C-alpha cells in the first residue's frame, strides 16, 4: 500500500517505529471518517485498541509472533478486479506529465456516442501509470461544455482542479488507492444518457522525471432490466466566504427530502482548507440519523463512503451538512500565504462545500413505467422545495421564494 511493501514481518520490523507514528496520528491507513468497518464498505480504519497494540509492539522491539498464527498473504489479482468490462474507454492519446512543477489536474473528454440511454452497474478505473496517478474521477457531461474547454486548451485534456469546469450531469465513480469497484445492486444502475461525454479527471503527482499516462475506464452495463436509477443529490453551499486568517469558519446547507429515498453513499467535497464535514438527517418523527462525520478532511484522501446498509430516509427528512475550514497561516495545506479571503471556485486557491449523496427513490419502478421524478416544471418545483422549503410546510413562503429566485438569478437560471 505504502510506497514500499509491508507484507512480510521483515518489511514491517524494518519500519516499526515509522508505522507506530503514522498509525498513531491516523495518517495511515488513510481513512478520514469517524466511522469504520461496521458502517462503510472497504473501511480501512484502525480502532484505538489496534493502534495501541501496534505502538506496544514497536516499543517492545517489534517481536515476531508465532509463525503458525500467520494469516495467508493477501492475493492481489492483476487486471480488471470485476472481470473483463463490457466496454473499455480511454482518452484518444496518452498524456505526458513533465518532470517538475505542481500537481496537475487534467480532464479528458471521452465521447460515448451511444444512440440510446444505457445503465451502468459499475465502472472500474485502471491507472495507466500508477506511481503518478494520485486519484481519478469520472464525471458525465451532456452540455458539451467540457468539449469546449478541451478544444480551448492545447494538448490532450484540459486543466481543472476542483470540479470539471462545467456543472456535471452526473458521475460514474472514481478511483484512489484502496478503493475497490463494486457492482450496483441488481435492478439498479447509473444512467449514462445517450450522447453523454465521460469527463475523466485525473490528479497527477510528479515523479521527478517525465512520465506518460493513459488511464482506462472499464464500463459494466447493468444486466437485466433496471428498476431504479442510482441518482446523485448535492448539498452545496456556494455562498462561502472564508475570511483571511479564520481558523474555524463554519458553513452548511440543508435540503428537504421530498419522497422516500434510500441513500447508498455520501461523499464530502472541499478543497485544501476543508477540515471537517458532518452530514446528518433529521427524520419527520424527530429522530436523527448520522450519514458521515469526517473530522480530519484531507483533499488527497477524498472517499466515497458507501453504506454497508443503505439508509432509508422518509419524505420530509431534513438533510443537514456542516463544514468547517481553516484559512489561517498555521494550516500547512493553505495554498496562499499570507492567507486572503477565499470564495467558491474551481481553482486550488478557491474552495468548495458540497456533500454528494447517491440514492434511489423507493417508489420508482422503471420496469413498470413508474419513474421516480416527474420531468420539466414539476421536477424544477420539487428541486426548489428540496432546497428552499426550510420550514417543510410543502410550499415556498415569501422569504423562501425570494431565496430561491435570488439563487436562480445568480446561477443564470436553473436550480
Ligand atoms: C495499517 C496499514 C498501513 C500502514 C501501517 C501504512 C504505513 C505507511 C507508511 C509507514 C507510509 C510512509 C509515510 C511517510 O513517508 O511518512 C505510508 C505511506 C503511504 N501509504 Fe500507507 N499504510 C497503511 C495502509 C495504507 C492503505 C490502506 C493505503 C491505501 C488506501 C495506503 C497508501 C499509502 C500511500 C499512497 C502512501 C504515500 C503517502 C504520501 O506520500 O503522501 N496505506 N504508509
Boltz pocket constraint, residues with backbone or C-beta under 6 A from the ligand:
constraints:
  - pocket:
      binder: B
      contacts: [[A, 1], [A, 2], [A, 3], [A, 6], [A, 15], [A, 18], [A, 19], [A, 22], [A, 23], [A, 28], [A, 29], [A, 30], [A, 44], [A, 176], [A, 177], [A, 178], [A, 179]]
      max_distance: 6.0
